[in-house]
Amino acid sequence: MSKPIIGIIGLGYVGLPLARLFATKYKVVGFDIKEKRIQELKEGLDSTLEVNEELLREVLISQLDVDNGLFVTSDSSLLKECNYYIVTVPTSVDKNNQPVLKPLLSASKTIAENLVTGDIVIYESTVYPGATEEDCVPVLEEVSGLGYNKDFYVGYSPERISPGDKVRTVENILKVTSGSTKETALKVDELYKSVLQKGTHLASSIKVAEAAKIIENCQRDINIAFVNELAKIFNLMDIDTNEVLEAAGTKWNFLPFKPGLVGGHCIGVDPFYLAQKAQQFGYYPEIILSGRRLNDSMGAHVASEVIKLMIDGEVKIKKAHVLILGFTFKENCPDVRNTKVIDVYHSLKSYGVEVDVFDPLAKDEDVRNEYGISLIRNLQSNFYEAVVLAVPHNEFKTLKIKRLKKEGGVIYDVKNFLDDKDKTL
């Protein structure tokens, strides 16, 4: 095969950083179905805040007749020039927590319409073991008319980007790679090795790579569920959970997880993919699903703890004003997908209080479209009976949070982000 020309399908939190990195060495066609996103990127802007905009502008190209660089487009026919395709679209679940593969299959169809003999398609989206070959490959074959492992080949290299993390960026993480044949696996591995500083781990099969990715997030979900359960127990016992974790953390092999809200498009979703697949084999995964249930209950738990604090402070609950600081699914990131702060919001509303939400990173348009509520843009001093710090954005470090509450009001810090002096009631 000639020098790789890489098509990346999906230019979001995962696809754009990857496209930018590959574009430093190869010609990359970045494709996304969102016209607004493409226009933004053509102007060198990244609303996800994942890529330094100066670095982005350095690799952007306006035409394809150059050796290296990133050409962004919503015209799928321009993918025809590529010989490697990398799929980075999101995978989600429906209201019944069943896997939604539609974006993945749609991306596969788009690629198949441009696929020619010798091409390699690499999937990065998180899926259950077997999805790449059992769900995606048939679409590639049917639409392209080509034969799997005869005319085209497939690889899997699960994404490991953590949105908002400016230290463990894509070039600084070790990636798992795999391929549908030994020769393909080596080609996929060499492609990633050529741009990654930390190198790769070549898995023995696509299914092994898929399974490795999904258990990374399941393990984290279960560990957080454990400390969330501890927090509920210690609250009943009037013991400070954070002090307990600090003391226990002095042991060399104690895992430093903290209680909190667990949402997002990975940890809050991926366990359901493995659970669904396990049940197809007749096995009910008790630990995985119980961890998910416990973490999903934390929004209501936070709301009830806030109400208890207000009652203890003899604050009138009905029509009290409560401020939630932070709405995104994690700190220092504008992503609001599957945020569990919405559970806190609805639970507080159920007690009859008025709730404002402020987040300097989240887009009001995204929040309205996804959840049907609006963010406030101006904070009022001495206005709230309770302030809930739900997401510890760096911007909140300098915010005079005590000035936002009324005298006698309360502050609830979900992630123990504030100094003790800032949490004084």
N, C-alpha and C positions, 0 to 999 in steps of 0.2 A: 504494500500500500504506500502511496505517496505521502508527503508530509501531511500530518493531521490538519484538517479544517474542521473545527468543532462547532456544532450547533447546540445551543443550550436552550431548552424549552422550559420557560418559567423564569422570570427575572425578579423574583421576590427576595426574601431574606436569605435564601440559600443560593439561588441561581445567580444573582448579580455579583456577589463576592467571588464566586467560582469563575464566572465569565471574565471579570476584571483580571483575575490572576492568570488564567490561561491566555488572555489577550496580550500579556507581556511577552509571550513567546510564540503564539500561534495566531492564525486568523480565526476569529470567533464570530459566529452569527448568533446574536442573542434574540430570541423570539418570545413575545408575550402577547396574549390576546387582548390586553388592556391598552387601548390607544392612548389614554391619559398617561399611563405609566411610561410608554415608549416616548411620548413627547417630552415628559419630564427628564428622562435619561438622555435624550438627544441634547438637552440644554445643560447636561452635566450635573443634574440635581438628583438626589436620592432621598426620598421621603422616609425610607426605612431606617436611615441613619447608619446603615451597615458598612458603607464604603465611603472612605474619605473622598470628597468631591474633587479635590485636586488630583488625586490618583486616578479617579474615574475619567476625568477630562484628558489625562495623559494618554489613555489607551483608546479613546473613542475615535472612530473613523467614519467618514461620511459616504464612502464608496467602498466596494468590495475588491477593487483591483489593486490591493496592496498586500504585502506579505503578512504583517502582523497587525493586530488591533481588534477592537470590538465594534461591530456594526449591529445596531439594535433596530428591530423591525417588528411590525405586526403582520407582515406579509409572509405567510408560511411557504410560498413558492420559492422564496430566496434561500430556503434551507437546502434546496436541491444541490447546491455546491458542496455541501458537507459530506465527510466520510465517517465522522464520529458524531453521535448524537448523545446528549446527556439530559436526562429528564429530572427536573427539580420542582415539579408541581406539588402542592400540598395534598396530604391525605387526611381525611376527617371522618367523623362518624355522624350518623343521623340522630334524630330525637330518641331513638330506641338504642342508641350506642352501637349500631351496626356499621361496619366499615363502608365508606363511600368511595368507590374506586372510579367514579365517573371522570374526574379530572385526569387521572392516570391513563385511563383507556382513551380519552379524547386526545391526550398528548401522543399516545401510541399511534392513533389513527393519523394524526398530522404528520408524524415521522414516516409512517408507512407510505403515505402519498408521495414521498420524496426518496424513498429507499431504493438503492441500487445494489447490485451484486458486490460483495466485499465489505459493505458498511458494517459498523459496529454500533449497537445501541446500548447505552449504559444508563441504568436507573439509579437514582439517589434517594428517591422518595421512600419513606418508612412504610413497610408493608409486613404482612404476616409471611412466614416461611412458605415459599411456593408460589407467591403471587406473580412474580416476574415471569416465570415460565408457564404457569397455569392460566393466568389471566391476560397478561400483556402480550406475550409471544403470539398467541392465536390471532390477536388483532393485527399484529405486524404481518403475519403470514396471509391472512385473508385479504387485507386491503392492498398489500404490495404484490401478491401473487408469487412471492419468493419463498424459498424453503429455509427453515430454521437449521442452523449449523451446516447448511449446504451453500446457500447464497448469502445469507447475512448471519451475524453473530450477536450475542448479547453479553453484557457484563452488569455487575451490581457493585456499587461502592457507596455505602450509606453515608448520608450527610451527618456531620458532627458539629455543625455550627450552633453556637448558643447565642441567640439574638441579644444584642447589647454588650456582649463580651468583646472588649477591644484588645485583650491580651491573647486569648486563644482564638485567633482568627484562622481562616481556612488554610493559609500557608504555614501556620504554626502548629497544626495538629496532625497526628498520625492517622492515616485513613486505611480502612479495610478495603481490599479490592477482591474481585472474583470475576470469572468468565465462564461462558458456556462450553468452552473447550480449553485444553491446556494452552494452546497457542493464543487463543483470545485472552485468557486470563493474564498471560505474560504481557500482551500488548496493552491491556487496560492498566496493568500495574506500572508499566514503563511510562505510560502517558501521565499518570498522576505523579509518579516519582520525579518527572522532569520539572515539576513546578512546586513540589512540597518540600519544605525544609526538614520536616520530621520524618519523612519517608512513609512507607506503607507496610501493611500486613496482608500478605496474599493468602486468602482463605481457600480451602480445598474445593468449595462449590458455592454456587449462588445461594442455595438454601442456607448454608452455614453463615454466610455474610448477612443474609436477611435476618436470621435468628439472632445473631450477635447484636445487631442494631436494636432490635425490638426489646431484648432483655436489658440493654443498658438503661432504657427509660423505665421499664417495669421495675427494675431493682431500685432506682431512685424513688419511684412512686411509693413502693412498699416501705422504704426506709423513712420517708417523710410521714407516711401514714402512722408508723410506729411512734414517732415523736409527737405527732398530733394527738394520738391517743394518750400518750403520757401527759400532755398538756391538759387534756380534759380531766384526767385522774387527779393530777396535782392541784388543779384549780379547786376541785371539791375538797381537797385536803388542806387548802390554804398554804400551799408551798409554791415558791417561785420557780417555775419550770426552767427559766434561763439560768438561774443559779445552780440548779441541779445539773443541767447540761454542761455548765462551765466546770463544775467539780468533777463530773464523770469524764470530761474531756482531758483531764490530766493523765489518764491512762493511755499508754502509747497506741493501743489498737482500738480505741473508742472512735466510732465514726461520727464526724461533726455535722450531723443534720440538725436543722432547726424547724420548729413548727411554723405553719403558715398556710396560705391559700395555694392550691396546686392546680393551675389551669394551663393555658397555652395549647399550641397545636401539636405538641409532642407528648410530654409526660401525662397530660390530662386526657390524651386520646389513644396513644399507642397500646396501653395494656388491653384495651378492648379488642384490638386486632388479634393479639395472641390468644386472648380468651375465646374469641369466636372460632378461631381455627382449631383450638384445642377441643372445643365442644363438637366440632365436626368429626373428631376422632373418638368421641364418646367419653371425653374426660372433662369434668367440671373443675376449673381452676379456682379453688377456694381462696387461697392467699392473695392472688392477683386481684380478684374481684372484691374481696373484703377490703383490701387497701384502697381501691378506687372508691368504694362506698364511703369509707371513713373520710377520705380527702374531700369527696363531694359534699360532705356534711359540714365542712368547716365554715362556710359562709354563714349558715344559720347559727352556728356556735358563736362566731364572732359577734353577730348582731345581738344574741341573747346576753353575752357578757357585757356589751355596751349598755344595754337596757338595765342590767343588774347594777352596774356602776351608777347609772343615773338615779335609780331608785334609792340606792344606798346614800347618794348625795342629796336626796329629797328633791330631785328635779322632776317637775311635772312632765309626764311622758306625752300625753295627748297634744299633738301639734307642735311639739318641741322641734327645734331646728338642729339638724345633725349634718355635719360636713364630712364627706369622705375625701381624703387626699390620696390621689392615685387611682387610676382605673385600668391601666394596661395589665397584661398578664404577669409581667415581671418588671423589675426596676430598670431604669435607664434604657428603655426600649418603647417605641411607639405602637407596638403590636397589641391590638385589643382582642384578637381572636381567642375565643374560649376563655376569657378572663373570668375568674371566680369572684371578682369584686361585685359583679352583677348580682350574685347570690346574697351578698351582704346588703346591697341596696334594696332588693325586694324584701328580704327578711326584716330590715328596719322599717320599711314602709308598712309592713303587715302589723306593726305595733302602733300605727297611727301617727308616726313622726313625719316631718317634712325633711327631705334629704336633698342636699346639694352635692355635686361631684365636681372636683377640680383636678385636672391633670394637665401639666404644661407640655407633655409630650404627645398625648393622644390627640387624634384629629376628631373634631366635633362631628364632622360628616360621617366618619367611620362608625362612631358610637351611635349616632342617630339611626343610620342604616341598619346596623347589626342588632341594636338593643332597644331602639325606640325611645331613648332618653337623650337629653342635651346636657353638655358640660357647662359649667359657669366659667367665665373668664376673669372675673374680678372677685377678690376675697374681701369680706366685710369684717372689720375688727369688732370684738365684743358682741358677736351676733349669735353664736351657736351654743346650745346647751351641751353638745358633745362634738368632739372632733376625732375622727377615726383615721389614723395614718395606715392606709391599707397597702400602699406600694412605696418602698423607700427610695424614690428617685434622688439622685444627688442634689437636685434643685431644692429639695426640702431641707437640706442641711442648714441652710441660712435663713429659712423661713421662721419667723417668730410665731410659732404655733400657739403659744399660750395667749397671745394677743387676739386670737380669733374667737376664743370661747368667752362666754359670759362669766361673771364672777359666780363661782359655785359649779361651773360646768366641768365636764370631765374630758380627759384625753385617753384614747385607747390606741396603743402602739402594737400593731399586729406582728411585726418582725423584730421588735426590740431595737429599733433603729435610733431612737432618741436618747440623749443623755438623761440621767435621772432628774436633773434640774428642770429639763424641758417637759417632763411628764408629771410634774407636781400639779395636783388637782386645784 
